[in-house]
């Protein structure tokens, strides 16, 4: 079962190379497709089906929240987890654009919380 969950593709849209590489390294058991911009994220999203989407809010070429809304307009089912350093962004705000969860990147247990969320949403989609 664990191998099946880990083999499911995750789209990870994050413009900070260091954060993206750190997460991909620490969560190396998962199959990530990486994108650094809204444009790349949209192209990857349109090119294949993902089991889960991890989406940064502040991207270099636009808003991850706008991208989330756009994704939702054609795919209402794939779980989306929003990642943000913005302490003022609320769970309600991310739910309004169609995401299931927000995880704050400034939290000391950020990677642990992210891994738990990936496992939770992967299992709930089985």
N, C-alpha and C positions, 0 to 999 in steps of 0.2 A: 504493500500500500504506500509506504513512504517513497519508494522509487517512482511510482506512478504520479504522485503529487509533485515531486521534484522535477519530473520531465515535462510538466505542463508549462507552456510558454508564458512569460511575463514580459509585458512591455514596460520599460523603465525610461521615463522622460525626465531628464535632470540636466541642467546646463552646467552645473559645477562638476568639472571632471574629477576632482578629488573626492567629492561625496559619492559620485556615481561609481568610481572605481573601488572605493572603500566598501560600499554596500555589495557590489558584485563579488568582491573578494571574500568578504565575511560570509556571504550567503552563496558560496560557490556551488552548492548542491542544486541550486535552481537554475533553470534555463532562461536567461535574460536576453532580450533584444533591446539594445540601448539606442537612445535618441537624445540629442542635446538641445534641440529647438522645437518650437511648436510645429514648424514645417516638417521636420524629420519625424516627429511623433505622429503627425497626421498621416504622412506617407506610409510609415510602418503599420499604423492602425488599419489603414485601407488595404494593405497588402496581404494580411493574414488574420486569422482568428487567434485571440489571446485568451488565456484563462483568467488573467488578472492584469490590471494596469496600475502602475505606480506613477504618479504625476506631480511634479514640482509646480508650485504656483507661479513663482517669478522666473520666467524664462527670458532669454536674451531677445527673442523676437516676438514676445507677446505673453499673454496671460494663460497659465495652465487652467484656470477656472473657465475661461472662454473655450479652450480646447476640450475640456470635460463636457461642456454643454453641447459642443459640436459632435463629439463622439456619441453622446446620449441620443442625439437626434436620429442616428442610424443604428445604434446598438443599445437598447435599454437594459440589457441583462448582464453584461460583463462587469464584474466588480471593479470599482475604481477607488484607490486609496490616494488621498492627497497628502503630499509632504510639504511642510512649510516651516520657515523660520519666523513667520509673522505670528507673534503671540496673540494678536488681536483677532485673528481669523477664527471663527467658531465652527463647531460641528454643524450647526443649523445652516450656516452659509455654504458649506461644502455640499450638504444634502440638497440645498436649493438648486445647485447646478448638476445634481445627479450622482455625486460621489457617496460612498457608503461610510467613509471614515477619514478623519484627519489625524495625522501623526506629526507632532512638532519636532523638527530637527534639532532644536535646542535642548531637548530632554536628555538627561544623562543616560537613560536606558533606551535611546532612540532605536538602535539596531535590534535590541531584544524585542522591543514593542513591534517593530516592523516584521521581524521573523514570525512572531505570534500571530500578527494580522494576516500575513501571507498564508500561514498554515490554516487559520480559521476560515478565510475566504476560499481557499482551495478545497478544503473538506466540505464546506457548505455547498459547493458547486458540483460535487461528485454525484 
